[in-house]
Amino acid sequence: MDFELRNEFEDREYSPEIRLWRAVLQKAFEDVFYEGMERPLIMHKDNAFTWFVDANNDFEMVCYYAQFDPSYVQTKFHRMIDEKKIYFSEGQADYIYWRKNYYDKRFHSKKIL
């Protein structure tokens, strides 16, 4: 993880509540950095990646509670993608594609009688 950002997450001068929300952000960053092939962790990576990209209300809420500007966090995230620090290996991408197709076929192709 980006050293500067890690230091900001771990600053001890903040209240326990702020540190909790910073830990949530830190965990999401750790999830997107995962490089292995353990299937549940690949899905955590994909979910975290989507969470950062979509930057929905949940993302904004976590950033505000962690006392970070959401646009600052998104800028850091996209910079790490540009620097190839955050990426999906070919095996991870293949598994995500397979899993999404499997669930689409399994749950969306059932005919209603």
C-alpha positions as CSV (number, residue, x, y, z in Angstrom):
1,M,0.0,0.0,0.0
2,D,1.1,3.6,-0.6
3,F,3.3,4.5,2.3
4,E,1.9,8.0,2.7
5,L,-1.7,6.7,2.7
6,R,-0.8,3.9,5.2
7,N,0.6,6.5,7.6
8,E,-2.6,8.5,7.3
9,F,-4.7,5.5,8.2
10,E,-2.6,4.6,11.2
11,D,-2.2,8.0,12.8
12,R,-2.8,7.5,16.6
13,E,-4.0,11.1,17.2
14,Y,-7.5,10.3,16.1
15,S,-10.4,9.1,18.1
16,P,-11.2,5.3,18.2
17,E,-14.2,5.9,15.9
18,I,-12.2,7.7,13.3
19,R,-9.5,5.0,13.5
20,L,-12.2,2.3,13.0
21,W,-13.4,3.9,9.8
22,R,-9.8,4.4,8.6
23,A,-9.3,0.7,9.2
24,V,-12.3,0.0,7.0
25,L,-10.7,2.0,4.2
26,Q,-7.3,0.3,4.8
27,K,-8.9,-3.2,4.6
28,A,-10.5,-2.2,1.3
29,F,-7.1,-1.1,-0.1
30,E,-5.5,-4.4,1.2
31,D,-8.2,-6.3,-0.6
32,V,-7.5,-4.7,-4.0
33,F,-3.8,-5.4,-3.6
34,Y,-4.4,-9.2,-3.2
35,E,-2.3,-11.1,-5.7
36,G,-3.1,-14.7,-4.9
37,M,-5.5,-17.2,-6.3
38,E,-7.7,-18.1,-3.3
39,R,-11.1,-17.8,-4.7
40,P,-12.9,-16.0,-1.8
41,L,-10.2,-13.5,-1.6
42,I,-10.3,-12.8,-5.3
43,M,-14.0,-12.0,-4.9
44,H,-13.2,-9.7,-2.0
45,K,-10.7,-8.0,-4.3
46,D,-13.3,-7.6,-7.0
47,N,-15.9,-6.3,-4.6
48,A,-13.4,-3.8,-3.1
49,F,-12.3,-2.7,-6.6
50,T,-16.0,-2.1,-7.6
51,W,-16.6,-0.2,-4.3
52,F,-13.8,2.2,-5.1
53,V,-14.7,2.6,-8.7
54,D,-18.4,3.2,-8.1
55,A,-17.8,5.6,-5.2
56,N,-21.4,5.2,-4.1
57,N,-23.0,6.6,-0.9
58,D,-21.4,3.9,1.3
59,F,-17.9,4.8,0.0
60,E,-18.5,8.5,0.6
61,M,-19.9,7.8,4.1
62,V,-16.9,5.7,5.1
63,C,-14.5,8.4,3.7
64,Y,-16.3,11.1,5.7
65,Y,-16.4,9.1,8.9
66,A,-12.6,8.4,8.4
67,Q,-12.1,12.2,7.9
68,F,-10.9,11.7,4.3
69,D,-12.2,13.6,1.3
70,P,-13.7,10.9,-1.0
71,S,-12.1,12.6,-4.1
72,Y,-8.7,12.4,-2.4
73,V,-9.2,8.6,-1.8
74,Q,-10.3,8.1,-5.3
75,T,-7.4,10.0,-6.7
76,K,-5.0,7.8,-4.7
77,F,-6.8,4.7,-5.9
78,H,-6.7,5.7,-9.6
79,R,-3.0,6.7,-9.2
80,M,-2.2,3.2,-7.9
81,I,-4.0,1.7,-10.9
82,D,-2.0,3.9,-13.3
83,E,1.2,2.9,-11.5
84,K,0.2,-0.8,-11.9
85,K,0.1,-1.3,-8.1
86,I,-3.5,-2.4,-8.4
87,Y,-4.3,-4.9,-11.1
88,F,-6.0,-8.2,-11.7
89,S,-3.8,-11.1,-12.8
90,E,-5.0,-13.1,-15.8
91,G,-6.0,-16.0,-13.4
92,Q,-7.9,-13.7,-11.2
93,A,-9.7,-12.1,-14.1
94,D,-10.6,-15.5,-15.6
95,Y,-12.0,-16.7,-12.2
96,I,-14.1,-13.5,-11.8
97,Y,-15.5,-13.9,-15.4
98,W,-16.3,-17.5,-14.8
99,R,-18.0,-16.9,-11.5
100,K,-20.1,-14.0,-12.8
101,N,-21.2,-16.0,-15.8
102,Y,-22.0,-19.1,-13.6
103,Y,-24.2,-17.1,-11.2
104,D,-25.9,-15.2,-14.1
105,K,-26.8,-18.6,-15.7
106,R,-27.7,-20.2,-12.4
107,F,-30.0,-17.5,-10.9
108,H,-31.2,-15.5,-13.9
109,S,-32.0,-18.2,-16.4
110,K,-34.6,-20.1,-14.3
111,K,-38.0,-20.0,-16.1
112,I,-40.9,-18.9,-14.0
113,L,-43.8,-21.4,-14.5
